[in-house]
C-alpha cells in the first residue's frame, strides 16, 4: 500500500515539474516570437518611402497602434 502512495507522489511531482517546464518554455518562446515580429515590423516601417505616411491608412497613430 505504501508503495502505491509513494508512486503516486512521484508521479504527481513529475507531472508538476513537467507542466511547469512546459509553461516556462512556451512563455519564453512566445516572448521571442513577439520580439522578432516587432523588430521586423519596425524595420520594414522605417524602410518605407516618406510618401507612404501621407496616406490616411498609414498615418503614424495607426502604425503605432499596430506595433503595440
HTML snippet that shows the backbone in 3Dmol.js (N, CA, C, O; Angstrom):
<script src="https://3Dmol.org/build/3Dmol-min.js"></script>
<div id="view" style="width:600px;height:400px;position:relative"></div>
<script>
const pdb = `
ATOM      1  N   UNK A   1       0.824  -1.189   0.000  1.00  0.00           N
ATOM      2  CA  UNK A   1       0.000   0.000   0.000  1.00  0.00           C
ATOM      3  C   UNK A   1       0.873   1.259   0.000  1.00  0.00           C
ATOM      4  O   UNK A   1       0.605   2.203  -0.743  1.00  0.00           O
ATOM      5  N   UNK A   2       1.904   1.268   0.825  1.00  0.00           N
ATOM      6  CA  UNK A   2       2.790   2.429   0.897  1.00  0.00           C
ATOM      7  C   UNK A   2       3.521   2.639  -0.430  1.00  0.00           C
ATOM      8  O   UNK A   2       3.845   3.767  -0.802  1.00  0.00           O
ATOM      9  N   UNK A   3       3.775   1.540  -1.133  1.00  0.00           N
ATOM     10  CA  UNK A   3       4.453   1.627  -2.426  1.00  0.00           C
ATOM     11  C   UNK A   3       3.620   2.460  -3.405  1.00  0.00           C
ATOM     12  O   UNK A   3       4.163   3.312  -4.107  1.00  0.00           O
ATOM     13  N   UNK A   4       2.324   2.221  -3.453  1.00  0.00           N
ATOM     14  CA  UNK A   4       1.449   2.943  -4.372  1.00  0.00           C
ATOM     15  C   UNK A   4       1.309   4.417  -3.998  1.00  0.00           C
ATOM     16  O   UNK A   4       1.189   5.285  -4.862  1.00  0.00           O
ATOM     17  N   UNK A   5       1.326   4.677  -2.702  1.00  0.00           N
ATOM     18  CA  UNK A   5       1.260   6.075  -2.248  1.00  0.00           C
ATOM     19  C   UNK A   5       2.517   6.813  -2.699  1.00  0.00           C
ATOM     20  O   UNK A   5       2.423   7.915  -3.239  1.00  0.00           O
ATOM     21  N   UNK A   6       3.678   6.227  -2.488  1.00  0.00           N
ATOM     22  CA  UNK A   6       4.935   6.845  -2.912  1.00  0.00           C
ATOM     23  C   UNK A   6       4.999   6.969  -4.434  1.00  0.00           C
ATOM     24  O   UNK A   6       5.522   7.954  -4.954  1.00  0.00           O
ATOM     25  N   UNK A   7       4.472   5.978  -5.146  1.00  0.00           N
ATOM     26  CA  UNK A   7       4.439   6.033  -6.592  1.00  0.00           C
ATOM     27  C   UNK A   7       3.564   7.191  -7.075  1.00  0.00           C
ATOM     28  O   UNK A   7       3.949   7.916  -7.992  1.00  0.00           O
ATOM     29  N   UNK A   8       2.412   7.364  -6.476  1.00  0.00           N
ATOM     30  CA  UNK A   8       1.518   8.459  -6.866  1.00  0.00           C
ATOM     31  C   UNK A   8       2.127   9.820  -6.537  1.00  0.00           C
ATOM     32  O   UNK A   8       1.966  10.771  -7.302  1.00  0.00           O
ATOM     33  N   UNK A   9       2.817   9.918  -5.416  1.00  0.00           N
ATOM     34  CA  UNK A   9       3.501  11.174  -5.070  1.00  0.00           C
ATOM     35  C   UNK A   9       4.596  11.472  -6.096  1.00  0.00           C
ATOM     36  O   UNK A   9       4.758  12.619  -6.513  1.00  0.00           O
ATOM     37  N   UNK A  10       5.338  10.459  -6.500  1.00  0.00           N
ATOM     38  CA  UNK A  10       6.390  10.640  -7.505  1.00  0.00           C
ATOM     39  C   UNK A  10       5.786  11.050  -8.850  1.00  0.00           C
ATOM     40  O   UNK A  10       6.323  11.930  -9.522  1.00  0.00           O
ATOM     41  N   UNK A  11       4.693  10.432  -9.243  1.00  0.00           N
ATOM     42  CA  UNK A  11       4.032  10.786 -10.500  1.00  0.00           C
ATOM     43  C   UNK A  11       3.503  12.218 -10.446  1.00  0.00           C
ATOM     44  O   UNK A  11       3.647  12.972 -11.409  1.00  0.00           O
ATOM     45  N   UNK A  12       2.892  12.591  -9.324  1.00  0.00           N
ATOM     46  CA  UNK A  12       2.366  13.950  -9.175  1.00  0.00           C
ATOM     47  C   UNK A  12       3.492  14.983  -9.216  1.00  0.00           C
ATOM     48  O   UNK A  12       3.349  16.039  -9.831  1.00  0.00           O
ATOM     49  N   UNK A  13       4.596  14.677  -8.567  1.00  0.00           N
ATOM     50  CA  UNK A  13       5.741  15.591  -8.566  1.00  0.00           C
ATOM     51  C   UNK A  13       6.324  15.715  -9.977  1.00  0.00           C
ATOM     52  O   UNK A  13       6.637  16.816 -10.428  1.00  0.00           O
ATOM     53  N   UNK A  14       6.465  14.601 -10.657  1.00  0.00           N
ATOM     54  CA  UNK A  14       6.974  14.622 -12.029  1.00  0.00           C
ATOM     55  C   UNK A  14       6.054  15.398 -12.958  1.00  0.00           C
ATOM     56  O   UNK A  14       6.523  16.147 -13.815  1.00  0.00           O
ATOM     57  N   UNK A  15       4.755  15.225 -12.795  1.00  0.00           N
ATOM     58  CA  UNK A  15       3.793  15.963 -13.606  1.00  0.00           C
ATOM     59  C   UNK A  15       3.891  17.458 -13.337  1.00  0.00           C
ATOM     60  O   UNK A  15       3.849  18.264 -14.267  1.00  0.00           O
ATOM     61  N   UNK A  16       4.019  17.825 -12.074  1.00  0.00           N
ATOM     62  CA  UNK A  16       4.144  19.239 -11.720  1.00  0.00           C
ATOM     63  C   UNK A  16       5.386  19.857 -12.349  1.00  0.00           C
ATOM     64  O   UNK A  16       5.329  20.963 -12.886  1.00  0.00           O
ATOM     65  N   UNK A  17       6.499  19.150 -12.285  1.00  0.00           N
ATOM     66  CA  UNK A  17       7.749  19.659 -12.859  1.00  0.00           C
ATOM     67  C   UNK A  17       7.627  19.796 -14.375  1.00  0.00           C
ATOM     68  O   UNK A  17       8.028  20.814 -14.941  1.00  0.00           O
ATOM     69  N   UNK A  18       7.082  18.786 -15.028  1.00  0.00           N
ATOM     70  CA  UNK A  18       6.944  18.829 -16.491  1.00  0.00           C
ATOM     71  C   UNK A  18       5.984  19.929 -16.935  1.00  0.00           C
ATOM     72  O   UNK A  18       6.260  20.620 -17.915  1.00  0.00           O
ATOM     73  N   UNK A  19       4.875  20.106 -16.242  1.00  0.00           N
ATOM     74  CA  UNK A  19       3.925  21.155 -16.611  1.00  0.00           C
ATOM     75  C   UNK A  19       4.523  22.538 -16.378  1.00  0.00           C
ATOM     76  O   UNK A  19       4.270  23.462 -17.151  1.00  0.00           O
ATOM     77  N   UNK A  20       5.306  22.684 -15.326  1.00  0.00           N
ATOM     78  CA  UNK A  20       5.961  23.961 -15.075  1.00  0.00           C
ATOM     79  C   UNK A  20       6.974  24.274 -16.167  1.00  0.00           C
ATOM     80  O   UNK A  20       7.034  25.405 -16.649  1.00  0.00           O
ATOM     81  N   UNK A  21       7.759  23.298 -16.557  1.00  0.00           N
ATOM     82  CA  UNK A  21       8.729  23.493 -17.633  1.00  0.00           C
ATOM     83  C   UNK A  21       8.037  23.820 -18.953  1.00  0.00           C
ATOM     84  O   UNK A  21       8.529  24.636 -19.733  1.00  0.00           O
ATOM     85  N   UNK A  22       6.901  23.185 -19.197  1.00  0.00           N
ATOM     86  CA  UNK A  22       6.142  23.468 -20.420  1.00  0.00           C
ATOM     87  C   UNK A  22       5.660  24.917 -20.428  1.00  0.00           C
ATOM     88  O   UNK A  22       5.780  25.605 -21.441  1.00  0.00           O
ATOM     89  N   UNK A  23       5.124  25.376 -19.318  1.00  0.00           N
ATOM     90  CA  UNK A  23       4.647  26.753 -19.235  1.00  0.00           C
ATOM     91  C   UNK A  23       5.759  27.766 -19.412  1.00  0.00           C
ATOM     92  O   UNK A  23       5.597  28.762 -20.117  1.00  0.00           O
ATOM     93  N   UNK A  24       6.880  27.513 -18.777  1.00  0.00           N
ATOM     94  CA  UNK A  24       8.027  28.415 -18.896  1.00  0.00           C
ATOM     95  C   UNK A  24       8.546  28.417 -20.333  1.00  0.00           C
ATOM     96  O   UNK A  24       8.860  29.474 -20.880  1.00  0.00           O
ATOM     97  N   UNK A  25       8.637  27.238 -20.940  1.00  0.00           N
ATOM     98  CA  UNK A  25       9.144  27.139 -22.319  1.00  0.00           C
ATOM     99  C   UNK A  25       8.251  27.889 -23.296  1.00  0.00           C
ATOM    100  O   UNK A  25       8.754  28.629 -24.141  1.00  0.00           O
ATOM    101  N   UNK A  26       6.939  27.716 -23.199  1.00  0.00           N
ATOM    102  CA  UNK A  26       6.032  28.416 -24.099  1.00  0.00           C
ATOM    103  C   UNK A  26       6.044  29.914 -23.844  1.00  0.00           C
ATOM    104  O   UNK A  26       5.890  30.699 -24.780  1.00  0.00           O
ATOM    105  N   UNK A  27       6.225  30.321 -22.600  1.00  0.00           N
ATOM    106  CA  UNK A  27       6.324  31.745 -22.299  1.00  0.00           C
ATOM    107  C   UNK A  27       7.540  32.378 -22.949  1.00  0.00           C
ATOM    108  O   UNK A  27       7.443  33.442 -23.560  1.00  0.00           O
ATOM    109  N   UNK A  28       8.679  31.728 -22.816  1.00  0.00           N
ATOM    110  CA  UNK A  28       9.910  32.241 -23.425  1.00  0.00           C
ATOM    111  C   UNK A  28       9.797  32.228 -24.949  1.00  0.00           C
ATOM    112  O   UNK A  28      10.212  33.181 -25.608  1.00  0.00           O
ATOM    113  N   UNK A  29       9.241  31.166 -25.507  1.00  0.00           N
ATOM    114  CA  UNK A  29       9.061  31.077 -26.952  1.00  0.00           C
ATOM    115  C   UNK A  29       8.146  32.195 -27.460  1.00  0.00           C
ATOM    116  O   UNK A  29       8.437  32.823 -28.479  1.00  0.00           O
ATOM    117  N   UNK A  30       7.053  32.438 -26.757  1.00  0.00           N
ATOM    118  CA  UNK A  30       6.131  33.497 -27.147  1.00  0.00           C
ATOM    119  C   UNK A  30       6.776  34.869 -27.105  1.00  0.00           C
ATOM    120  O   UNK A  30       6.555  35.692 -27.993  1.00  0.00           O
ATOM    121  N   UNK A  31       7.574  35.119 -26.075  1.00  0.00           N
ATOM    122  CA  UNK A  31       8.275  36.399 -25.965  1.00  0.00           C
ATOM    123  C   UNK A  31       9.254  36.584 -27.124  1.00  0.00           C
ATOM    124  O   UNK A  31       9.340  37.668 -27.702  1.00  0.00           O
ATOM    125  N   UNK A  32       9.988  35.531 -27.459  1.00  0.00           N
ATOM    126  CA  UNK A  32      10.968  35.625 -28.548  1.00  0.00           C
ATOM    127  C   UNK A  32      10.293  35.846 -29.893  1.00  0.00           C
ATOM    128  O   UNK A  32      10.776  36.633 -30.708  1.00  0.00           O
ATOM    129  N   UNK A  33       9.191  35.163 -30.132  1.00  0.00           N
ATOM    130  CA  UNK A  33       8.478  35.334 -31.399  1.00  0.00           C
ATOM    131  C   UNK A  33       7.911  36.752 -31.495  1.00  0.00           C
ATOM    132  O   UNK A  33       8.017  37.387 -32.544  1.00  0.00           O
ATOM    133  N   UNK A  34       7.314  37.251 -30.417  1.00  0.00           N
ATOM    134  CA  UNK A  34       6.765  38.598 -30.415  1.00  0.00           C
ATOM    135  C   UNK A  34       7.852  39.635 -30.644  1.00  0.00           C
ATOM    136  O   UNK A  34       7.653  40.581 -31.407  1.00  0.00           O
ATOM    137  N   UNK A  35       8.983  39.472 -30.003  1.00  0.00           N
ATOM    138  CA  UNK A  35      10.091  40.403 -30.179  1.00  0.00           C
ATOM    139  C   UNK A  35      10.590  40.400 -31.615  1.00  0.00           C
ATOM    140  O   UNK A  35      10.870  41.460 -32.174  1.00  0.00           O
ATOM    141  N   UNK A  36      10.704  39.224 -32.220  1.00  0.00           N
ATOM    142  CA  UNK A  36      11.171  39.121 -33.594  1.00  0.00           C
ATOM    143  C   UNK A  36      10.187  39.775 -34.560  1.00  0.00           C
ATOM    144  O   UNK A  36      10.595  40.495 -35.471  1.00  0.00           O
ATOM    145  N   UNK A  37       8.906  39.528 -34.364  1.00  0.00           N
ATOM    146  CA  UNK A  37       7.896  40.114 -35.243  1.00  0.00           C
ATOM    147  C   UNK A  37       7.893  41.629 -35.119  1.00  0.00           C
ATOM    148  O   UNK A  37       7.792  42.329 -36.128  1.00  0.00           O
ATOM    149  N   UNK A  38       8.002  42.146 -33.907  1.00  0.00           N
ATOM    150  CA  UNK A  38       8.025  43.597 -33.724  1.00  0.00           C
ATOM    151  C   UNK A  38       9.265  44.222 -34.355  1.00  0.00           C
ATOM    152  O   UNK A  38       9.179  45.294 -34.955  1.00  0.00           O
ATOM    153  N   UNK A  39      10.410  43.570 -34.227  1.00  0.00           N
ATOM    154  CA  UNK A  39      11.628  44.096 -34.853  1.00  0.00           C
ATOM    155  C   UNK A  39      11.492  44.129 -36.368  1.00  0.00           C
ATOM    156  O   UNK A  39      11.866  45.114 -37.004  1.00  0.00           O
ATOM    157  N   UNK A  40      10.956  43.057 -36.950  1.00  0.00           N
ATOM    158  CA  UNK A  40      10.762  43.016 -38.399  1.00  0.00           C
ATOM    159  C   UNK A  40       9.780  44.099 -38.854  1.00  0.00           C
ATOM    160  O   UNK A  40      10.015  44.772 -39.857  1.00  0.00           O
ATOM    161  N   UNK A  41       8.689  44.264 -38.120  1.00  0.00           N
ATOM    162  CA  UNK A  41       7.698  45.274 -38.477  1.00  0.00           C
ATOM    163  C   UNK A  41       8.300  46.672 -38.401  1.00  0.00           C
ATOM    164  O   UNK A  41       8.102  47.485 -39.303  1.00  0.00           O
ATOM    165  N   UNK A  42       9.024  46.948 -37.341  1.00  0.00           N
ATOM    166  CA  UNK A  42       9.636  48.266 -37.175  1.00  0.00           C
ATOM    167  C   UNK A  42      10.665  48.539 -38.277  1.00  0.00           C
ATOM    168  O   UNK A  42      10.733  49.646 -38.811  1.00  0.00           O
ATOM    169  N   UNK A  43      11.454  47.532 -38.606  1.00  0.00           N
ATOM    170  CA  UNK A  43      12.449  47.682 -39.673  1.00  0.00           C
ATOM    171  C   UNK A  43      11.773  47.975 -41.009  1.00  0.00           C
ATOM    172  O   UNK A  43      12.219  48.850 -41.751  1.00  0.00           O
ATOM    173  N   UNK A  44      10.707  47.255 -41.319  1.00  0.00           N
ATOM    174  CA  UNK A  44      10.004  47.461 -42.585  1.00  0.00           C
ATOM    175  C   UNK A  44       9.330  48.830 -42.632  1.00  0.00           C
ATOM    176  O   UNK A  44       9.290  49.454 -43.693  1.00  0.00           O
ATOM    177  N   UNK A  45       8.807  49.306 -41.519  1.00  0.00           N
ATOM    178  CA  UNK A  45       8.186  50.636 -41.485  1.00  0.00           C
ATOM    179  C   UNK A  45       9.247  51.698 -41.740  1.00  0.00           C
ATOM    180  O   UNK A  45       8.994  52.663 -42.461  1.00  0.00           O
ATOM    181  N   UNK A  46      10.428  51.532 -41.159  1.00  0.00           N
ATOM    182  CA  UNK A  46      11.485  52.520 -41.359  1.00  0.00           C
ATOM    183  C   UNK A  46      12.024  52.515 -42.788  1.00  0.00           C
ATOM    184  O   UNK A  46      12.575  53.521 -43.234  1.00  0.00           O
ATOM    185  N   UNK A  47      11.879  51.409 -43.513  1.00  0.00           N
ATOM    186  CA  UNK A  47      12.354  51.325 -44.885  1.00  0.00           C
ATOM    187  C   UNK A  47      11.392  51.968 -45.884  1.00  0.00           C
ATOM    188  O   UNK A  47      11.740  52.153 -47.050  1.00  0.00           O
ATOM    189  N   UNK A  48      10.182  52.310 -45.429  1.00  0.00           N
ATOM    190  CA  UNK A  48       9.183  52.869 -46.342  1.00  0.00           C
ATOM    191  C   UNK A  48       9.580  54.269 -46.795  1.00  0.00           C
ATOM    192  O   UNK A  48      10.287  54.994 -46.095  1.00  0.00           O
ATOM    193  N   UNK A  49       9.103  54.629 -47.988  1.00  0.00           N
ATOM    194  CA  UNK A  49       9.300  55.969 -48.529  1.00  0.00           C
ATOM    195  C   UNK A  49       8.473  56.961 -47.701  1.00  0.00           C
ATOM    196  O   UNK A  49       7.443  56.579 -47.145  1.00  0.00           O
ATOM    197  N   UNK A  50       8.896  58.206 -47.612  1.00  0.00           N
ATOM    198  CA  UNK A  50       8.220  59.182 -46.762  1.00  0.00           C
ATOM    199  C   UNK A  50       6.782  59.423 -47.231  1.00  0.00           C
ATOM    200  O   UNK A  50       5.922  59.755 -46.415  1.00  0.00           O
ATOM    201  N   UNK A  51       6.507  59.262 -48.524  1.00  0.00           N
ATOM    202  CA  UNK A  51       5.158  59.436 -49.032  1.00  0.00           C
ATOM    203  C   UNK A  51       4.184  58.381 -48.536  1.00  0.00           C
ATOM    204  O   UNK A  51       2.972  58.589 -48.570  1.00  0.00           O
ATOM    205  N   UNK A  52       4.697  57.270 -48.082  1.00  0.00           N
ATOM    206  CA  UNK A  52       3.869  56.190 -47.537  1.00  0.00           C
ATOM    207  C   UNK A  52       3.054  56.683 -46.350  1.00  0.00           C
ATOM    208  O   UNK A  52       1.919  56.249 -46.158  1.00  0.00           O
ATOM    209  N   UNK A  53       3.616  57.579 -45.556  1.00  0.00           N
ATOM    210  CA  UNK A  53       2.965  58.040 -44.334  1.00  0.00           C
ATOM    211  C   UNK A  53       1.922  59.125 -44.603  1.00  0.00           C
ATOM    212  O   UNK A  53       1.189  59.501 -43.688  1.00  0.00           O
ATOM    213  N   UNK A  54       1.837  59.639 -45.837  1.00  0.00           N
ATOM    214  CA  UNK A  54       0.825  60.638 -46.175  1.00  0.00           C
ATOM    215  C   UNK A  54      -0.556  60.022 -46.330  1.00  0.00           C
ATOM    216  O   UNK A  54      -1.562  60.715 -46.175  1.00  0.00           O
ATOM    217  N   UNK A  55      -0.619  58.752 -46.629  1.00  0.00           N
ATOM    218  CA  UNK A  55      -1.901  58.076 -46.772  1.00  0.00           C
ATOM    219  C   UNK A  55      -2.597  57.997 -45.417  1.00  0.00           C
ATOM    220  O   UNK A  55      -1.955  57.752 -44.396  1.00  0.00           O
ATOM    221  N   UNK A  56      -3.918  58.207 -45.414  1.00  0.00           N
ATOM    222  CA  UNK A  56      -4.682  58.217 -44.161  1.00  0.00           C
ATOM    223  C   UNK A  56      -4.603  56.867 -43.438  1.00  0.00           C
ATOM    224  O   UNK A  56      -4.619  56.833 -42.207  1.00  0.00           O
ATOM    225  N   UNK A  57      -4.518  55.761 -44.176  1.00  0.00           N
ATOM    226  CA  UNK A  57      -4.431  54.428 -43.559  1.00  0.00           C
ATOM    227  C   UNK A  57      -3.061  54.150 -42.962  1.00  0.00           C
ATOM    228  O   UNK A  57      -2.903  53.198 -42.199  1.00  0.00           O
ATOM    229  N   UNK A  58      -2.070  54.965 -43.297  1.00  0.00           N
ATOM    230  CA  UNK A  58      -0.697  54.718 -42.848  1.00  0.00           C
ATOM    231  C   UNK A  58      -0.161  55.847 -41.981  1.00  0.00           C
ATOM    232  O   UNK A  58       1.052  56.027 -41.881  1.00  0.00           O
ATOM    233  N   UNK A  59      -1.044  56.605 -41.358  1.00  0.00           N
ATOM    234  CA  UNK A  59      -0.520  57.693 -40.526  1.00  0.00           C
ATOM    235  C   UNK A  59       0.141  57.119 -39.277  1.00  0.00           C
ATOM    236  O   UNK A  59      -0.123  55.973 -38.914  1.00  0.00           O
ATOM    237  N   UNK A  60       0.982  57.885 -38.626  1.00  0.00           N
ATOM    238  CA  UNK A  60       1.769  57.356 -37.504  1.00  0.00           C
ATOM    239  C   UNK A  60       0.940  56.763 -36.365  1.00  0.00           C
ATOM    240  O   UNK A  60       1.378  55.809 -35.723  1.00  0.00           O
ATOM    241  N   UNK A  61      -0.248  57.311 -36.102  1.00  0.00           N
ATOM    242  CA  UNK A  61      -1.044  56.768 -34.994  1.00  0.00           C
ATOM    243  C   UNK A  61      -1.539  55.353 -35.304  1.00  0.00           C
ATOM    244  O   UNK A  61      -1.587  54.507 -34.410  1.00  0.00           O
ATOM    245  N   UNK A  62      -1.904  55.090 -36.554  1.00  0.00           N
ATOM    246  CA  UNK A  62      -2.339  53.745 -36.928  1.00  0.00           C
ATOM    247  C   UNK A  62      -1.183  52.764 -36.852  1.00  0.00           C
ATOM    248  O   UNK A  62      -1.338  51.645 -36.363  1.00  0.00           O
ATOM    249  N   UNK A  63      -0.023  53.188 -37.337  1.00  0.00           N
ATOM    250  CA  UNK A  63       1.147  52.297 -37.303  1.00  0.00           C
ATOM    251  C   UNK A  63       1.611  52.035 -35.867  1.00  0.00           C
ATOM    252  O   UNK A  63       2.045  50.931 -35.539  1.00  0.00           O
ATOM    253  N   UNK A  64       1.515  53.057 -35.019  1.00  0.00           N
ATOM    254  CA  UNK A  64       1.883  52.850 -33.609  1.00  0.00           C
ATOM    255  C   UNK A  64       0.931  51.881 -32.934  1.00  0.00           C
ATOM    256  O   UNK A  64       1.361  51.030 -32.155  1.00  0.00           O
ATOM    257  N   UNK A  65      -0.366  52.000 -33.226  1.00  0.00           N
ATOM    258  CA  UNK A  65      -1.332  51.078 -32.653  1.00  0.00           C
ATOM    259  C   UNK A  65      -1.096  49.656 -33.152  1.00  0.00           C
ATOM    260  O   UNK A  65      -1.318  48.694 -32.417  1.00  0.00           O
ATOM    261  N   UNK A  66      -0.650  49.523 -34.393  1.00  0.00           N
ATOM    262  CA  UNK A  66      -0.355  48.194 -34.943  1.00  0.00           C
ATOM    263  C   UNK A  66       0.833  47.565 -34.220  1.00  0.00           C
ATOM    264  O   UNK A  66       0.841  46.360 -33.969  1.00  0.00           O
ATOM    265  N   UNK A  67       1.823  48.366 -33.891  1.00  0.00           N
ATOM    266  CA  UNK A  67       3.017  47.826 -33.227  1.00  0.00           C
ATOM    267  C   UNK A  67       2.781  47.499 -31.776  1.00  0.00           C
ATOM    268  O   UNK A  67       3.523  46.697 -31.207  1.00  0.00           O
ATOM    269  N   UNK A  68       1.786  48.081 -31.155  1.00  0.00           N
ATOM    270  CA  UNK A  68       1.546  47.856 -29.717  1.00  0.00           C
ATOM    271  C   UNK A  68       0.922  46.518 -29.443  1.00  0.00           C
ATOM    272  O   UNK A  68       0.661  46.184 -28.287  1.00  0.00           O
TER     273      UNK A  68
END
`;
const viewer = $3Dmol.createViewer("view");
viewer.addModel(pdb, "pdb");
viewer.setStyle({}, {cartoon: {color: "spectrum"}});
viewer.zoomTo();
viewer.render();
</script>
